[in-house]
Amino acid sequence: MTTPVTTPEKGSRPHGIHIHPSILSADFSRLAEELTRIQNADAVHVDVMDNHFVPNLTLGLPVVQAIRRATDLPLDIHLMIEDADRWAPQYAEAGAESVTFHAEAAAAPIRLARELRAHGAKAGMALKPATAVEPYLDMLEELDLLLLMTVEPGFGGQPFLDVVLPKIRRAREALDGTGVPVALQVDGGVTRETILRAAEAGADVFVAGSAVYGADDPAAAIDELRRTPLR
């Protein structure tokens, strides 16, 4: 079990831009080496897909456990799987600092978020592009991270969906209005150009796959993305 998460002071917000490279874009045949190329990242974003909730199959708990042994960077697990209530706590037990489940796949999201926190992980909840954020605003205090997908989940390399920008703005307004210290993360199509629009809308944590691992120097790409000004 990881060390219990310390929740920021009410009304606080993550300082600056946080970059979580997605290893979905890394070379899986030499994953340990790929992790060493992003030592300046804020966390490693790990996409877990089950070929049921999304039409793709990636990796599961044993590989996450191996990644945990291979890096000291925080692990940001994004579960794109069915039956999240059953499986998500096991990723917290495996040592992940943050575990994000999809609202569309959770039967009892508040109970699940509390269980993740009880296991010492930050609790994150993700929404697909077409899922409205408003029904979930009342449970913000149960979360440490809100992930708004800026592509349809399931595949890397998709173009950023600008249609999600108004939802990011509404989520940021809600967070600022309540003073709840929840990180606002976006995932999908993040590049040097699109990160500017998402940051202006209010996001502060960014998942970047090909923008990092497609660069000759992933660490330099992270630094460049991190220089994006917050709204």
N, C-alpha and C positions, 0 to 999 in steps of 0.2 A: 504494500500500500504506500502511496506517496504521502508526503507531508501535507497536512490540511492546507487548503488554499486560504490565503488572507484576502479578504474582500476589501477593495479600496474604500476610502471615505466617501460617504454619500455626496453626490454632486460632482465627484471627480471624473476625469476622463483620461484614457490612455494618452501619455505624453508623446506627441509626434506621430509619425507614420510607422506602423508595424508591418513588417513583411514576413509572410509565412510561405516559403517556396513549397510547391507541390511536387512530391517525388513521383507523381504519376507521369511527369515528363522526364524523369531521370532514366538512366540506363540500369535496368533491374539486374543485369548480369554482373554488375560491379557496384552494388548499392552502397556498401560500406564506404567505398572511395567517393562516390557521389555525395555522400553526406559530409565528407570532409571539405568539399568545395563550397559549402554554404555555412561555414562556421560563424559568419557574421549575421546570420538570420535571427529573427526574434523567436522563431519556432519552426519545426518541420511539420508541414501539413501532409497528413496521410489519408488518402481516399480509400475507403473500404466499400466495395460494391459487391452485390450478391447475385447479380443476373436475374433478380426478381423485382426489387423495387426500382432498379434501373437496368437497361439492357446491356450490361457489361459486367464482367467478373474480373476483380483485381486480386486483392490479397486479403488475408484474414488475421485472426488473433495470433497464430504462431509467427507470422512474419513481423507483426507489430512487436511481439516480444523480442524478436531478434534485432529489430531496429532500436528498441530500448537499450539493448546491451551494446549497440554499436555507436551510440552518440549520447553526449551529455546535453544536447539541445532539448528544450521542451518539445513534447509531442502534442500536436494539435490534430486529433483524430476526427475525421468527418465520415460518419456512418451513413451510407446510402444503401440501407438494408431494411428488409421487412422485420417485424417483431423486435423493434428497437428496445422495447421494455425488457425483453429477456437478455439481449446480448450486450447492450451498451455498458452496464456495470462491469462486465468482465474486462473491458478495455481500460476502465479506471483502475481496476485491480492489477492490470498488467503494467501500471506505472505511467500511463498517459497523464500529462498535466491538464489537458482539456479534452473533453469528449462531447461532440456535437451530434445530436440525433435530429432526424427530420420530423417536424410536426405532423406531416402527413402519414408517418409510419409509427407514431406513438399512440397507444391507447390511453395512457394516463401521463401526459407530459409533465405536470407539476410533480407528481410522485416520482417520476423518473429523474427529473432535475435534482430533487432533494436526495435521491439515492446516490447520484453521481457525486454530489458534494459530500455526502457522508463517507464515500470512499476516498475522499481527498482530491478529487479532480474538479476543475472548473466545469460548470454545466453550460453547454451551448445548445441552441435550437436553430435549425435551418428551415428556410421556407423556399419552395420552388418559385420561379418567376411569376406564375399566375396565382399564387397563394397570397391572399390579402394579409397584411400585418395587423390590422385593427383588432381581429378577434383575440389576439394574443398579447395585447398591450397590458392587460391587467395582471399578467404573470411575469412581467419584467423583473420584479424583485426576486424571482426564483432563478434567474439566469445570470451568468457571468459574460455570456457572449450571444449575440444575435447575428446569425449568418443569413444574408439575403443573396440568393443565387442570382448571378447575372448571366447565366446560361442555363439551359436545361441540364439537370444533373445526369451524369452517366458517361460523358466522354470529355477528354481534354482537347484543346485546340479550337474550341468554338469561338465565334465572334461575340463580343460584348453586346448585351441587349440594353440599349439606352432606355427602353420602355420601363426598366426597373428603377431608373433614377428618381422619379417622383415618390416611389415607395421608400427609397433610402432617405429622402428628405422628410417624409412623414415619420419614419422611425426615429430619425435624429431629433425632430421637434418633440416627439413623445419622450425620448430619453432626457433631453434637456429640460423639458417641462416638469418631469417627475424627479429629476436629480438622481436617478438610479444609475450606479456605476457599471453599465453594461457596455462591453466593447461591441462596435458595429462593424462586422466583417462582410466583405464581398468576395465572391469566388466565381471566376469565369471570365475569360477574355481580358484579363488585366495586362495592360501594356503601358509604356511610357505615356501614351496619349490618353487611354481610357482611365488611368488612375487619377488623372487630373479632374475629370468629370465626376468620378465617384467620390473623391475627397471633397470636392466643392459641395456635393450633395450631403456630405456629413459622415461618410465612412472613415474609419481610422485604422482598420486592420485589413490587409489585402493578401489574398492567396494568388500567387503568381507561379505558373508552371513553365510554359515555353519561353516566357519573357526572361526567366532566370536560367533555366537549363538549356535554352536554345542559344544563349550567349556564349562567346568564347571564354569569358571570365564571369562565371555566375556570381561571385562575391562582388565584383564591380557593378554588375547589373542590380544587385540588391541595394547597394549604396546609392545608385542613381535613382531607383524607385523611391527610396526612403527620403530623398531630398524634396519630394513633392510637398508643397505647403498644404496644411490643413485649412479648412474653411475658417 
